[in-house]
Amino acid sequence: MHNSPPFKYLVGYPTQTIAQLEQIIKDNRLGELLLQKYPDTHRVRTDKQLYEYSTALKNHYLSNAQPLNRVRYDSKIKVIQHALGQHHYINRVQGNKIKAVNEIKIASLFRVAPEAFLRMIIVHELAHFKEKEHNKSFYQLCRHMEPNYHQYEFDLRLYLTHLDLYGELYS
């Protein structure tokens, strides 16, 4: 364990929350708590499965939005610099038509993670199809697609903190 735990994933949270987390880490209970709450990982391992999973969510909640062209895991995404995933809107000219391409990339480290975390990340990226900015409407849409969005986001930040301190939780 590092001498001063990195709380880079929890910037902006109240000091009381950080103090509670410090105590949990000091007591070496962070992994245990995460495993109690999220004992299993998802089964979405391939890019094809990820595309199908994401498309099902998109079709259920955002059926009028443009289709997803590609969804894949990306090993080049560095979580602290690029967040958890990325969405891209690419307009291509084909003859006299403009074709929009919608793509989502998810950091490869989430290939083995609890399903709730994967769902939260995909919901986040899908919400950008309708709301470009992280504003009130954006988070309302996230909560519409996943009512536990904020809890999953917080728990995911705890998971990332665990990865920084101890490494893999799931194998």
Buried (B, 14 or more C-beta within 10 A) or exposed (E): EEEEBEBEBBEEBEEEEBEEBEEBBEEEEBBEBBBEEBEEBBEBEEBEBBBEBBBEBBEEBBEEEEEBBBBBBBEEBEBEEEEBBBBEEEEEEEEEEEEEBBBBBBBBBBBBBBBBBBBBBBBBBBBBBEBEEEEEEBBEBBBEBBEEBEEBBBBBBBBBBBBBBBEEBEE
